[in-house]
Amino acid sequence: MLNYLTRNGYVVLTAAVLAAVVHRASIRSERPRGASGFDSSAEVVLGSLNVSVDEHVLGVAFAPDGRAVATGTRAGQVTVWTATGDRRLAWHAHPKPVCALCFLIDSQSLVSVDREGALRMWSLSTGEAVLRAEAQGRGPAISAAAAPDGKTVAVGCVGRVALWDVSSSALTPVDELSAPGFPINAVTFSADGSTIAASNGGNGDAVVWRRGSAGDERIPVSPEFHARGLRFAADGTTLEAVDTDGYVTRGQAGGPPQVLGRLSGRAIRQAAHAPGGEKLVVAYMDGTARLVTDPVGGAER
């Protein structure tokens, strides 16, 4: 961890366990079970509902330009779709299940990560998937996000976030951020790239690492469930999340999470926000992937 601080200036921020337990106990009863539900008629199903287990979607990503989404399956296939749900491109990307995906800033480069932690970077600019780089990380890998400048990819694993430097033809390990004990089901960067947040297992908190700051911080983003999708709001400090039970929430340090709305009732495996926050691409535990409208509606909120 000292090497990472020396090279990148990030400081790991963790909260006292006792304070977190007391805080969660105080907010558990505040989840409004009557929060507004999502109109399922607005969903766009990506692919067929009648598919084999091998075709179940595990990982999803939204392109930075908002024009495309990607899905990865248990069989190792990656599919790129338009933002309206039309299939654009599909290929067999890995021999293992594809659990995480992220587009780089140009929206024409895609990083896929399989269950064992293998990363592959693809160029989509020619209308085909061209392999540009690959590297072997330590699995299991669960989530991924790219920094806004496209130079760093964060991969959420179990108890850690692995950081990779990205060039046009190479993926190079940089370091790891420690978040002991739980799988990292979602990871995200702030808009200026100075802050990384990651969900940390079943306690409903996000762990935050900030560049050039010191102190202890966890941001509660769900009273009861794992966060399956994360994004920073425009202020760079507030986190918006989608949890396993479909609740869309907002969290800030020092206070309980606010429930903003709820998606349909299926359990959620992974979720990725569109750049402005108006849409989500969601992988459900039943193996389907769907484009949905964010019930909160957009970034200016």
N, C-alpha and C positions, 0 to 999 in steps of 0.2 A: 504493500500500500504506500510505503514511503517513496518508492520509485514513481508511482503515479502522481503523487503530490508534487514531486520535484519537477516532473516533465510537464504537467498539465495544470497545476495550480488548483485542482479540485480538493475540497475538504469533505470527508464523509460526515454526515449529520445523522445522529441516532438519538432517540429519546429514551429516558429512563423507563425501564420495564414497568415499575410500579405505577408511574404516572399514566402510562398508556392503558394499563388494566383499569385503573380508576376512571379514566376518561371514557373508555368504551362502555363501562358499566353504566356511566351516567347518561349516555346517549342512546343505549340500546332500545329503550322504550319510546324514543322519539320518532322512529321510522313511521311515517304516515301511511298506513296500509291502504288508505283511500286515494293515494296519489294517482293522477290521471293516467289512464292506460293509452296504449298506442293503437291507432287504427290500422289493423293488419291489411286492409284493402290497399294501403299505399305501398306494401312490400313488393319488391321485384325479386323473384327467386332466381338465383344464378345456377343454371343447370336443371336437371331433372330431380323430382322428389323420389322417384323409384330407382335408387341406385344401390350398388353393393357397398359393403363396409369399406372396401378399398377405395371407393370414390368419395368417402366422407371428407368434407373440408375441415382442415385443422388450423390453417393460418390464413390471414387476410391482410391486405394493405390497400391504402388509397394513395394515388399519385399526387404529388404536390401541386400539379396544375388542375386537379379536380376532374380530369377527363377520363381517367381509367382507374380500375381496381384490379387487384390480383388475388387469386385464391390458390392454396396449396393443399394437396390431398394426402391421404394415408398411403396411397400407392406411389407417391413421389411426383405426381403430375402438377404442373403449374399452368394456370389459365389466366390470361389477361382479358378483361371485359371492358367495354365502354361504360361510362357512368350511368347509362340508361339500361345496362344489362345485356347488351349484345356481345356475343363471344367474338374476340378479335384474334386470339392466338393461344395455342395450347401445345405443350411439349412435355416430355418426360425429363424432369430436371434432376432427380436424385433416385438412387436405388432404395433409399429409406424414406419414411414419411416426412413430408415437408410441413414443419410446425410453425415456421415464422418467415415473414417476407417484409421487405421495405423497398420503396422506390428511392432513388437518389434525386437530387434537386432538379436534374434535367427532365425527369419523368420518363426518360427513355432508357434508364439503367435500373435494373432490379437486382436486389440481393435476396437469394433464397437460402434458408438454413434448415437442414434436416434434423431429425431427432437425435442423431449422434453428434451434432455440433458442426458438421461440415458446411462451409459457406461456399456459394457459387455466385458470381456476378455475371449478369447477362446484359447484353446490349440489344435493345428492341428497335433501334432506329431504322433498320432496313426492312422492318416488317416480319423479320424472323428473330428467333432467340439465338443469339451468338454468344457462346461462352467466352468471357474475357479474363476471368481469374477464378481460382478456387483455393481454398485453404481448409485445414482440418483443425477445428477447435475441440474443446472438451464438452461433451454433452452431459446430460440431456439439455437440449435447447428448447425454449418455450416461446419466446417473443423476440421482436427485433424492432429497431427504429434507427433512422438515419438523421444525423445532425443537419440543420438547415443549410450549411455550406456544402454538404455532400462529401465531406472529407473524413467523417467518422461514422461508424456503425456500432450501435450498442446491441448486444445479444443477451437477453435475459435467460439465465440458466437456473439451477437450484442453489440458492444462497449467494449468488453473485451475478454481476453484470459484466460481461466481457466486452472490451472496447477494441475495435479494429480500425486501423488507418486504411483509407481507401484511395487508390490511385486508378488511373485508367486501365491498368493491367495487373494490379496486385492488391491483395488483402493481407495486411500485416498486423499481427497482434500488438496492441499497445500496452494494456494493463487490465486489471480487474478491480471493480468496486465490490466490496463485501457487504452482503445483506444476509447474515447467517440464518439458516434454519428453515427457509421456506422457498418454494418455487417463485420465480419472478414471472408472473403471468402477463404483465404489461410493462412497457418502458417507453419513455418519451423525452424529447429535448424541448427546452424553451425556444422561443422564436429567435433569440440572439445566440443560442447555442451555449450559454453560460451555465445552464442548470440542467441536470438530469433527474428525472423522477422515475421510480419503479414501484410497482405494487409488491407487497411483501407477504405473500401467503394469505392465511385465513383471518387475519386480525383487522382487515378493513383499512389499514394504513398504507400510505405511500412513503417510501424513504426518499429523501432529497439530498443531492450532492450539488453544492454551489461553488463556482470558481471564486477564489479570493475571499471567502467568508469563513468564519469560524462559529461554532455553536452547535447545539443539538436541535434537530427538527425532524418530526414526522408529521405528515399532513393526513388527518383522517378523511378518507374519501368514501367509505361505506360503513354503516354501523355494524353489519353482520357478515358481509360476503367478500370474496376475493374481487378486486378490481380487474376486469378483463380488457378494458380499454382506458387509456389515459391521454389527456391533452392539456397543455397549459392554456389558460385564458389569455386575453390580450395584455393583462397587467403583468404577466410573467411570474406571478406568485400563486395565483389561484389555480387549482387543478380541477378539471372536469373529468368525470369517470363514468364508465358503464360497468356495473357489477354483474356477478353470476346470475342474479335473479332478474336482471333487466332494468334495474333502477339507474336512471341517469342522475348523477349527483355533482355537487360542487363542494370543494373542500379548501379550507384555509388553515394555516397554522394557528393553534390556540383556540379553536372552536369546533363544534360538532359539524359533520357534513350536512349539507342541505339537499334534500331530495327534490329534483326539478321535474321529474316525470318518469314514465316507465314504458319500456318496449313490451312486445308481446310476451306471453308467459313462458315460452320455451327457455330452458337453461342455456346460458351463453358460455361459449368456449373462448372466443376472442372477438374483439371489436376494434375497428379503426375509423377515425373521424375523417371526413372530407376537410380540406384546408380551411374553409370558412365555418365548419361545424354544422352545416345545414343537413348533411346526410351522414350516414354510417354504413359501413359494410360489416356484416356480423356473421360469424361462424357459430352455429348453434351445436349443442351437444348431440342433437339427433343427426348430425352430419350435413345438414343443409347450410347454405350460405345465402344471405339475402341483403339487398340494398334497401335501407329503410330511411325514412325521414326522421331526423332528430326531433323528438317531441318538444324540445325547448326552442329550437329554431334559430340557428345562426350564431355568429361569433359575437355580435354586439348585444350582450346580455349581462 
